[in-house]
Amino acid sequence: VQLVESGGGLVHAGGSLRLSCAASGFTFNNYAVRWHRQGPGKERELVATISASGTYIYYADFVKGRFTISRDNAKNTVYLQMSSLKPEDTAVYYCNAKGEPDYWGQGTQVTVSL
């Protein structure tokens, strides 16, 4: 069972990144998926959620209008398109397949510089 995030990196403020979360070893299509993040010295916080079918989507207020979550169940992958990035978006981003049991990825670092 694996969730593997990718796509992080260093970007200037105002730039964009697309994170991917690739799943294997379980029935991914049955799981809602969440993106969380944990910034330096901060607690982990929920960024966005997408339901198993993709019909329900939730965004935290601090990313609304800037981030877009989507999924391709044929590829067992969830994406997080991040635009208009700010330095305060700097964090390790984790994907989480929410269910019984929960699955977590190892995280991918996003650093936004001024």
C-alpha positions, 0 to 999 in steps of 0.5 A: 500500500502506498501513497506517493506525493510528488511535484513539490519544489521551490517557487517564487511568490505568485508562481504555480506548482501542481502536486500529485498523489499516486496511490497503489495497493488499495481500492483508491476509487473508494476513498475520499482524499485530503491534502494537508500541510504543515508549515515550519513551527505550525500544526498540520492543517487541512487544505482541501478534500475531494470525495471518492467520486470527485463530486464533493470538494472542500477548500480551506478559506486560505486557499480558496480561489488559488488551489484546485483539487482534482482526481483521475481514478483511472490513474489512481491519482489526486492532484493539487494545482496551486497558483498565486502561491504565497510565502505562507504556503511554504509547508510539507504537503501530505495526501491522505486517503480517508477511510478504514484504514487511513493512508498517508503519504510521506509528504512533499516540500513546497517552498515559496520565496519572496 
